[in-house]
């Protein structure tokens, strides 16, 4: 794409969109350079998910007898991929809080750039980083005994789903970052939000084993839909059989529709909300 | 004044229960350096943030280069540059990449952004460090890079918020030289400062701002003329004598002496020809056997102006205010400069 040159504000929708995309691309480049030049940050970000895999894989394996499909590693890894997508998106909030602290957001806001570009550039760069993260996690999964069993296309579907979830949570994360602003506060807030959302879901264990009041929450948690869809695409409909009755609890179509609706719905709320907060920063 | 390039009328801004600006009126002539002078929390940063489109005022209006800072913000951003209180540079990018980033966000196109980046780096003496990550830069170099970034878009109006705060004396003088150079090129510069000598050195006109209002405006000479005459400054040898010395000197000058028991200094505004007051003061103190460490007669500085206008020094903590009010102002200054 050729970067447009312009010495005045865009006058129509086409120009406005072209500039928004070009500006977001420039900011994305800037954020990717940081990931590339300071790889230790990414390496440290990998430690925690690897720890999760090892803990769940080897500590809890025999604690969960009634796993759909009967194999905990196969059940676990798709949940881990989704969990990583969500945890990996917390860097968006932290990055924005750091830019605020350093005065960079002030600089950007005084420039004639699109109001969406700082946020889009951050979420897109984090999307690229999370692609790297999920790739590494698939590798780790293969080391501990996980295998995709539904062919390459379904496996690709898992990656696409995981990236869509990470992109969605990056925008939620951006909103939290702009609302709270201080780096330490943002860090605390985002993890306080993300932990229950992930743990009260089918990410690591079947919902049927939870306390009954939590089951209601977990069954309606979008994370549960995403994890189950990832499972379906990874190991097939065996993932959806109720361990007690042996009957399927969800269909692929149902999971697809609900997963997509949640993603689109959350993006429709949090993209405009975060841009609004960015515009109104004091 | 013919067509001011910055005009504010009754600018007001409130943060929670703190009134940061209570109606600020400013007129700035094109091509001039305008100094906004005041202590922390006076409202300087808030004013600059409104003018640079970062903050919407609650009341009043502001125009820069003929454009309304709220309604025409998108167009205005093409014509202004801002360097805030912190060196807002990306540490992971090189000096040149930082400027290229800014240039591309001004929509100059990649090649032109790069060309101007190199040009501005050269001008700021950073050409040799162009390809080094900014994190390897010293504090002074970062501030210069930050200033350089504010110039990539060749702004007509440049806002500098406390451009020399935290700089060593050498870097400070460098920044002053850049400001003069930019003015020579025709750029209008509005700078805020807590340093009276900085405003004195650089600004064609100065607005003294305190507690959200402009309390005086004029050239440095005009402001000094408001104090008038000269200032007699005495330092007693034994600080315990400060109060007694001030009492002895009462009625000597044209106004009340201001004393600072911490340093043992006494300042008295005196008539233009202060020689009589000078000899008088020495005689009076001699009569009471109060020993002097130092005595000087000088033209009023902006310190004296601030003192005359507000009843307190610009940079010290002695304020004739109840403590609750003071805490609020502190909170404002923290909120206004995130």
Boltz contact constraints between the chains, C-beta under 6 A:
constraints:
  - contact:
      token1: [A, 3]
      token2: [B, 109]
      max_distance: 6.0
  - contact:
      token1: [A, 3]
      token2: [B, 110]
      max_distance: 6.0
  - contact:
      token1: [A, 5]
      token2: [B, 107]
      max_distance: 6.0
  - contact:
      token1: [A, 5]
      token2: [B, 109]
      max_distance: 6.0
  - contact:
      token1: [A, 6]
      token2: [B, 107]
      max_distance: 6.0
  - contact:
      token1: [A, 7]
      token2: [B, 78]
      max_distance: 6.0
  - contact:
      token1: [A, 9]
      token2: [B, 74]
      max_distance: 6.0
  - contact:
      token1: [A, 9]
      token2: [B, 75]
      max_distance: 6.0
  - contact:
      token1: [A, 26]
      token2: [B, 104]
      max_distance: 6.0
  - contact:
      token1: [A, 30]
      token2: [B, 101]
      max_distance: 6.0
  - contact:
      token1: [A, 33]
      token2: [B, 92]
      max_distance: 6.0
  - contact:
      token1: [A, 34]
      token2: [B, 92]
      max_distance: 6.0
  - contact:
      token1: [A, 37]
      token2: [B, 92]
      max_distance: 6.0
  - contact:
      token1: [A, 103]
      token2: [B, 84]
      max_distance: 6.0
  - contact:
      token1: [A, 103]
      token2: [B, 86]
      max_distance: 6.0
  - contact:
      token1: [A, 103]
      token2: [B, 88]
      max_distance: 6.0
  - contact:
      token1: [A, 104]
      token2: [B, 88]
      max_distance: 6.0
  - contact:
      token1: [A, 106]
      token2: [B, 84]
      max_distance: 6.0
  - contact:
      token1: [A, 107]
      token2: [B, 88]
      max_distance: 6.0
  - contact:
      token1: [A, 109]
      token2: [B, 54]
      max_distance: 6.0
  - contact:
      token1: [A, 110]
      token2: [B, 52]
      max_distance: 6.0
  - contact:
      token1: [A, 110]
      token2: [B, 82]
      max_distance: 6.0
  - contact:
      token1: [A, 111]
      token2: [B, 105]
      max_distance: 6.0
  - contact:
      token1: [A, 112]
      token2: [B, 77]
      max_distance: 6.0
  - contact:
      token1: [A, 112]
      token2: [B, 78]
      max_distance: 6.0
  - contact:
      token1: [A, 113]
      token2: [B, 105]
      max_distance: 6.0
  - contact:
      token1: [A, 282]
      token2: [B, 55]
      max_distance: 6.0
